[in-house]
Amino acid sequence: MDFAVRIYAVTKQFPRTELYGLTSQLRRASVAVPSNVAEGHRQGTKAYSHFVTMALGSLAEAETQIELARRLSFLTYEDAKEVAELSATLGRILHGLRRALTPNP
């Protein structure tokens, strides 16, 4: 949730012309991360692992879009670094959760 909230904050500075482009895509990807985790948690262990994997995919999308926004100078170096660090931490947490949910053979 913190990642999505921060993405909403930093995308406020994006150009108005990107409202339905990169701003919308980045916000949607960041919201999909906790949404997938919540949906999987509600459905149970087997589905949970699948939804955590989907959350990791959404996180990867957001990371790509963050880098694109940085290259287009929509994000300052400091903001890009901050959200990239949040994303990296979140990725480690999600990978650990997925490992914990995957049964050992």
DARA-V588305 format. One record per residue. N is the residue number from 1. RES is the residue in one small letter. BURIAL is b if it has 9 or more other ideal C-beta (glycine too) atoms within 8 Angstrom, else e. Layout:
# DARA-V588305
n=[N/N]
res=[RES/RES]
burial=[BURIAL/BURIAL]
This chain:
# DARA-V588305
n=[1/2/3/4/5/6/7/8/9/10/11/12/13/14/15/16/17/18/19/20/21/22/23/24/25/26/27/28/29/30/31/32/33/34/35/36/37/38/39/40/41/42/43/44/45/46/47/48/49/50/51/52/53/54/55/56/57/58/59/60/61/62/63/64/65/66/67/68/69/70/71/72/73/74/75/76/77/78/79/80/81/82/83/84/85/86/87/88/89/90/91/92/93/94/95/96/97/98/99/100/101/102/103/104/105]
res=[m/d/f/a/v/r/i/y/a/v/t/k/q/f/p/r/t/e/l/y/g/l/t/s/q/l/r/r/a/s/v/a/v/p/s/n/v/a/e/g/h/r/q/g/t/k/a/y/s/h/f/v/t/m/a/l/g/s/l/a/e/a/e/t/q/i/e/l/a/r/r/l/s/f/l/t/y/e/d/a/k/e/v/a/e/l/s/a/t/l/g/r/i/l/h/g/l/r/r/a/l/t/p/n/p]
burial=[e/e/b/b/e/b/b/b/e/b/b/e/e/b/e/e/e/b/e/e/e/b/b/b/b/b/b/e/b/b/b/b/b/b/e/b/b/e/b/b/e/e/e/e/e/e/b/b/b/b/b/b/b/b/b/b/e/b/b/e/b/b/b/e/b/b/b/b/b/b/e/e/e/b/b/e/e/e/b/b/e/b/b/b/e/b/b/e/e/b/b/e/e/b/b/e/b/b/e/e/b/e/e/e/e]
